[in-house]
Amino acid sequence: MKVDRALLQVSASRMAALVTAKQLSPVELVEAHIEQIERLNPKLNAFVDLRSEAALAEARVAETMVTNGDQLGPLHGVPISIKSCIDVAGMKCEAGSKLRAGNIPKKDAVLVQRLKAAGAIVLGVTNTPEFLMAWETDNLLYGRTNNPWDLARTPGGSSGGEAAAIAADMSACGVGSDGGGSVRVPAHYTGIYALKPTPGRIPATGHFPSGAGPFAWLGQVGPMARYVEDLRVMLGVMSGYDIGDPVAAPVPLVETDANGLRQIKIGYFEDDGVHPVSSETRAAVLAAAKALEQQGFVVESFRPDHLQRVHELWQDAFVRMTAMLFGPMLKGQEHRISPILADMRKLQANLPPFTAESLLTSIMERDIVREAVLRQMERYPIWLLPVAPGPAFRHGEIGWTPENHVATFVETFPYTQWFNLLGCPAAVVPVSKSAEGLPIGVQLAGRPWDDALVLAVAGAVEREFGYEPPPVG
């Protein structure tokens, strides 16, 4: 069959509505996505494991349910993808590492169970850097993933495979995970949307590495899509308490009505005064601020305090604490790890190891600094800011940097890392393009548990901007 690209580009919510209204066959929808995968995945290398026959079988069951008039979920018949560090029964969950090669879980992660119960059909799982520890999606098992806007550039990491699949219409929407920007940076680099939710909003049960101790508040699983409405639907489907996530809590999603929404003060800043950004990134933030102001929001320029210390504490958690987590697993296996992970290990080795006292001090200071930042959010419940210093970088590089500013793993992406340490929800919305024609998004962050509010403001930005299909495909 010939793929109807216009059909592939509609929202997941619209796909489900057409299926429910018997205007679209789930079988045809899944077949169209499989054909798109067969056509584009050789160029992009986004999917690392497919379940085409199983997906088609599930589509036939979904079609029978429509015919029988059964009760249907909000994602009924919608083809989705899952990052390959999240358990999908019968699918590879290797997190890009030879040390986990052939790992196939027998049980779905809780969030996958919830998506399937809502009618979604999993097409396959997507590529990641090894152990999710990099901003470029590349590994020794499957190689690198390419950006559908420019094959010579990365879609980012660690959810780069997921972002590339969704941006190129190989998947209607999907799920990634984020410990320092890993759904938001890839969304920014590929021109789609993503949400890093509040810790505990969506249970991370069934994710590798498991969320325990400080990693429970540092890393989250979150939806990725081409439209804000799809993020909203997926968030609603996946949210809810689960005993397997130590920070999961039964906090309901609370929507804000239109009148109340306009009363929310939005604070924006084009950079943090320490980490330079491109002029095009500044322009994107200003364009989004102007669009919100024209819609009646109160939008004011400000620059928060304490962010540099937040960034240093994030480095303690993501770099130094993960060295403690992965060190025993990697001991004696250095010859089997990817160059990107080896670079991370060198960075970790150059930092002083934790003592019991310094570890306790870092964890306690996180809470103290977090309180100071959240007090600033009482005045500005929503922050508008860059996602990253610039657009997608070329394979083998790290990121955009101005003259005399060195790009490093830690110093290039603070704009997303802050909100992992703070436990704040943050979303990405595509706004503009660089001179090379690469997507540039903006980030919207809010107070813990204000996920719905963040998405509401993201929807307001979307009204002026939004997803465009990339050249590949």
N, C-alpha and C positions, 0 to 999 in steps of 0.2 A: 504494500500500500504506500501511497505518497503521503508524507507527513504534512499535515496542515499546520504550518508554523504559527498562524494566528491562533489556532486552538491551543497549542502548547504554551502560548504566552499569556493566556487569561489567568486570572487568579485561581488558586486552589479552591477558594470559597465558591467562585463562579462555576468551576468544574463540578463541584458537588451539587450545586443547585441545578445545573443542567442534567446531571444524572438523575437526581430525584424527580425532576419534571419529565423524565423519559425522553428528553431531547438529545441525550448523549449516552452512548453505550459505554459502560466501564471497560468492556473488552476492547473496543476501538481506542479508548483513551490509553489503556496500558500498551496496546500494540503500537500506537503512535510514539509513545515515549521509548519503547524498546528500539524502534527503528531509529529514533534520534540518537540513542546511545550507541547503536551499532555504527552509525555514520560519523559521530563526533568523538566518541571516547578514544579511538586510536590517535587522534590529534591532542586531546586534552589529558588523557590518563586520569580521569576523575574517579571512576568506579574501579574498585579492585576485586569485587566479587558480585556476581549477579544471580538473581533467582527468577529468570524470565519465565520458565515454565510454571513455577509455583505462583508467580504473580498473575499469569494468565488464568490459571485455575481459580485463584481467588477472585479475579475479575468476573469470571463466569458465575460464581456463587453470588457476587454482588449484584449482577444483572438479574439473577433469579429473585433475589430479595426485592428488587424494585418491582418486578413483574407481579410478585405475590402481595405487594402492598405492605411489606414488613416495615417496622419502625427503623429509620435510617439515621446514622450519625452525621455530624456536621462535616465530615471528610469522606463520606461514602463514595468509594470508587476512585479516590484521588491517589495517583502514584507518587510516592515519596522516597526519600533516601535517608540513610543514617550514617553518621561518621563511624569508621571502623575501629573505634575504641569503646563502643556502646554495644552491649550484648543484643544480638538478633539471633534467635535460635536457628542453627544450621548454617550460619554465615561466618566468614572469617572475622575474628576480632583480635587482630594482631598488633594494632597501634604502630604499624610500620616497622616492626622490629623482628630481626631474625631470631631473637631470643624468645619470641612468642609465635614463631611460624607454625601454622597449622592449628592454632588455637580456635576451636569452634564451640561456642557455648550451646548448651542444650535448652536454655530457657531465655525468653525475652527479658530485657530490662523492663522495669516498671513503666517507664515512659513509652516504650515500644508497645507494651500491652495496651496502654491507654489509647495510643494512636490507632492501633488495629481495632480496638473496640469502637472507635469513632468512625470506622469504615475505611481508613487509609490502607493502601496496598504498598508494601515495601518492595521496591525494585531491586535494591542492592545496597552495598556499603561502600564508603568512599575513602580516598587516600588521606594519609596523615604523615607528618614527619615522625621519625622514630621517637617513641614515648611522648609525643606531642610537644617536644621541647625546642621548637624553632619557629621562625617566622616564614620559612620557605618549606613548602610541602615536597619533600624528597626523601627517599630511603633506599636501602639496599635490596629490599624485597620487590618493590614495584617501580622504582624510579621516580622521576619528578612529575608533578602536575603542572600543566600550563594554563595561563590566563586566557580566557576566550576573547579578551580585548586585544591581546598581543601575545602570541605564542612564545616570544622571547622573554616574557616577563612572568613573574610568579603570581598566583592567586592569593599568596600569603599562607600563613599557617596559624594554628595547627589545623583549622577546619578548611584548608584550601581545596581539598577534593570536593567537599560539600558545596562550597561557594561556586566553584567552576561548574558543577553539575546543574545547580539551580539557575545560574546566570545564563547558561547555554541551553536552557529549556529541556534538559535531559531528566529533570525531576521538577515536580510542581512546587515542592517545598521540602524541608528536611530539618535535621537536628545536628548541631555541633556541640562543642564544649569549649569553655573559655576560662583560662587561668590568668590571663594577662592581656586579653584582646583577641582571643583565638576564634571567636565568631565575628567580632566587630571589624577587625583589620581585613580579613578576607572579604567580608561584605563590602567594605569601602573599596577594596582593590578591584572588585568585579562588578560593582554597580547594583548591588541588591541590598536587602534589609536584613537586620539581625537584632536580636535582643539577648543581652546577658541579664538574666533575671536576678532578683534578690536571692541570696543563698537560702535554700530550703523551700523556695516557691515550687520548683519542679524537682522531684527527687532524683538524685544522681545514682540511685541504686542500679548496679549493673554497668557502671562505668569503670574503665581502667585508665589511670590508677584510681583506686577507691578513695572516696572523700572521707577522710578521718582526721581527727585532730585539726590543725590549722588549715589543712587542705579542704575541709568541709566548707569553710567560709571563703577560701581563696578561689576555688574553681566551681563553675556552674555549667549545667547543660542548658542549651537554649535554642529557640527556633530560628530558622533562616528561611527567607522567602523573597518573592519579588514584589510583595505588597504588604502594607501595614495590617490590613484586615486579616491576612493569613497568619501573621505573627499573633494577632489577637486571638484568633480561633485556636491555633495550636497551643498557645499559652493556657487558654481555658481548658483544653482537653487534657494537657499533661500535668497541670497543677494539682496539688493536693498532698496531704500527708502520706508518708510511707515510713515504716519503721526502719528500713534499711539505710536511710539518710539521717545522720545524727543531728542535722540542723533543720530538718523538715518540720514544718509547723502548719496547722490547719487555719491559716489566715486567708479569709475570702478575698477575691478580687473585687475591688470597689471602683465602679465607674464614676466619673465626674460628669455632671450634666453640662450642656454647652454654656450656660450662664456662669456656672461656677468655674468652668475651665478658663474663661477670660479674666477671672480675678487672680489667677496664678501669676506671680511675678517670675520672669525668666531673666536670669543673669547670663551674659555671654562674654567670652573672652577669646581672642584670636590666637593667643599663645600664652604660655605661662611665664614668660620673661627669662627662661633658662634654656628651653629646647626650641630652637628656631623652626619655623614652618615656611613653606613656599608661599609666594604671593597669591597663587591660585587657591591655596587652602584658606588663606585669610579671606579672600573674596567669597568663597563658598559659605563661610560662617556668617559674613556680613549679609550675604543674599538671603540666607535662612532667617536671620534676625529681622531683616526688613519685611520679609513675607509674613512672619508672625505678627509684627507690629501692624501691618496693614490689615490683618484679620482681627485686630482689637486687643491683642495681648499687650501687657506691660513688659517691655523688653529694655533692659538696662545693661550698660557695659560695666563689668567689674572684674577684679582679679582676686581669686581666693588666696588665703594664707595657708601655710603648713604643707603645701603640696609636695615640696621637695623632700620633706621628711617622710611623707606618705610613700613617696617613690623609693626612698632608701629602705623603708620597712618592707615594702613589696619585694625588693631584691632579697632581703633576709629570708622571706617566706618562699619565694618562687625559686631562687637560685641556691641559697645556702641550705634551706631545709630539704629541698628535693635532693640535694647531694647526699644528705643523710638517708633519705628514703631509697634512692636508686643505687647508692654506693655498694651495698652488699650484693645486690642483684647483678651488677656489672663487673664485680671483681673477678679477674681472670678471664673476662669475656671481651676485653677491649678490642681485640682483633676482629670481632664480629659486629661492631657497632658502626653506624654511618658517620661520615665526616662531620655532618652537622652536629650530631650528638657528641662527637669527640671534641668539637669546639666548645660546646657547653661544659663538658667535663673540665676542659682547661680553664675556663672562666671560673668554675667552682673551685678548682684547685688553687687559684690565685687569691681566693678570699679566705679569711681566717675561719677555721672550723668553730662551731659553737661549743661553748662550755655550758654546763647546766645553768650557770648564773646568767650568761649572755642570752641564752635561749629564752629563759623566763622573762628577762628584761624586755626583749624584743616583742614578745607576745603581749605583755602588759602595756607597753608603750603604744602598741597598735590600738588598743582600746582607748587610751588617753587621747591620742591624736585624732582618732575617729570621732570622738565626742566634739572636739574643737571644730572639725570640718562640718559635722552635721549641724552644729549651731549656726554656721553660716548659711546652711540650706533652709533654715527657718525663714530667712529673709527672701531667699531665692530657691524655692522648692525644685525648680528645674534649671539645669545648667545647659547651655549650648556652647559647644567647643569643637576643636578638630578631633578627628579620629587618629590621624597619624600626620607626620610632617609633610608628606607629599603622596603622590599616587604610587601605583605598583612599581616595584623596582625590577631590574633585570635579574635573571637567574644568576646565583652566585654572589650577588651583592647583598646589602642589608637594607638600605633605604635612601630616601632623598636627604641630602644634607647641604647646607650652604657652605661657602668657602670657610675654611679654618674650623669647621665643626666636624668632629669624627663620628662616624656612624658605628654604633656598637649594638649588640643584642639588647643590652639593658637601657642604654641612653636614647635609643631611637623611638621607643613606643611608650613613653610615660602616660600619654593622654588616655590610653585605655587601662593601663596597669593600676592607676589610682583607684578605680572603682571596684577592682577585685579585692584590694586590701580593705576598702571601706565597706564592702558588702552592699553597694548601691546598684540598683538596676540601671542599665544604660543601653540605648538603642542607636542604630545607625540608619541614616536615610541618605540615599544618593541625591546629590544636588547639582553638580556641574561636571565639567571635564577639564583636563589639563590641555596644554598646547599640543601634546601628542595624541589627544583624543582619548585619554584614559580617565576612568571615573574618579570623582572626588566626592566623598560623602561628608556629613557632619554627624556629630554625636550629641545625643540628648541624655542627660543623666538626672536621676531623681533620688529622693530619700528612700531608705529601705522600706519595702512593701508597697511603694507607689508605682509598681510596674504598669498598672492600667493607665495611670496619669502620664507616665512617660510615653506610652503608645498613643495616647490621645493627642499629645503635642506633636509626636512624630507624624500622626495622621494629618495634622494641620500643615506641617512642612510639606508633606507629600502632595497636598492639593496644588502646590505651585511647581513641584519638581517631579521626580519619580523615576521608575525603572525604564531603561531603554535596552533593547536587545543588542548584544555585542556583535562584532563583525563575523566571528567564527560561527558558522551555521547558516 
